[in-house]
Amino acid sequence: MSSNAFRRMCTVFALGAAVAVSSTAAAAEWGTVKGKFVFKGDVKPEKIVPNKDTEYCSKHELVDESVVVGDGGELANVFVYLNPGRGKKLEVHPDVKPADKPLVLDNHGCRFEPHAMTVWTADKFEIRNSDEGIGHNTNASMLFANPKFNEQVTNGAPILKQFTKSESYPSKVACNVHPWMNAYVLIRDNPYMAVSAADGTFEIKNVPAGKHDFAFWHEAKGNLKDLKVGKDKADRKGQLAIDVPAGKTVDLGVIEITPALLGK
């Protein structure tokens, strides 16, 4: 092998090693935040007696979903989201891509499914009506940064939306035809948000490393002011600064929420 060929081969290997190191370093610049919400009290969901389309809607077991608690106290539908502050943009992990299909809010069984959801502005948002022969409307007049709308949604004719701006808080969506129906949608211009699942858990992956303010919000109260998270406490806006180390997972553990915190 000639000396020139050898030098070229060494250069190729060096470049490959540099790319590998760079990729590893880049992967280490992101972290994960997770935790679990538990409600420390008793909840008896109020049964809903439909007063519209009663024959159809009465077939479904409808209850008030403002506070949804599992058998072990697991609290669902708590919003957790990174709040960088007005005008600040967050870098998005290169592996985080918009969803292939629209995110769906469905009118199903005379209720909204899901009851609480997040929407990244890079994703499309679709509203469906799966209740055959039942008319629904979707009233999103509580939006502030994005255009408000209030539209009828019929079977087989979904409403498709593309939001462009962050909302400061989750927005209430309602069906005026069936006044017990409501849901909450958080729209943000970054993907760093979550809603606690039925088991109370949440996880936000690929968060940029560093110290960030995270907001905690629940429909029964709004901002979870003075929420205790480990040894720390959220401020009056329900926000808490959390340091996310590169390549690490920050486990906030079990976060207890009392009835008083939710105004119950």
Secondary structure, DSSP 4 states (H G I P E B T S, - for coil): --HHHHHHHHHHHHHHHHHHHHHHHHHTTEEEEEEEEEE-S---PPBP--SSSHHHHTTS--B--SS-B-TT-BBP--EEEE---TT------TT----SS-EEEEE-SSSEESSEEEEETTS-EEEEE-STT--EEEE-TT-SSS---EEEEBTTB-EEE---S--SS-EEEE-SSSTT-EEEEEEESSS-EEE--TTSEEEEEEEESEEEEEEEEETTTEE-TT-EETTEE--TTSEEEEEE-TT-EEEEEEEEE-TGGGT-
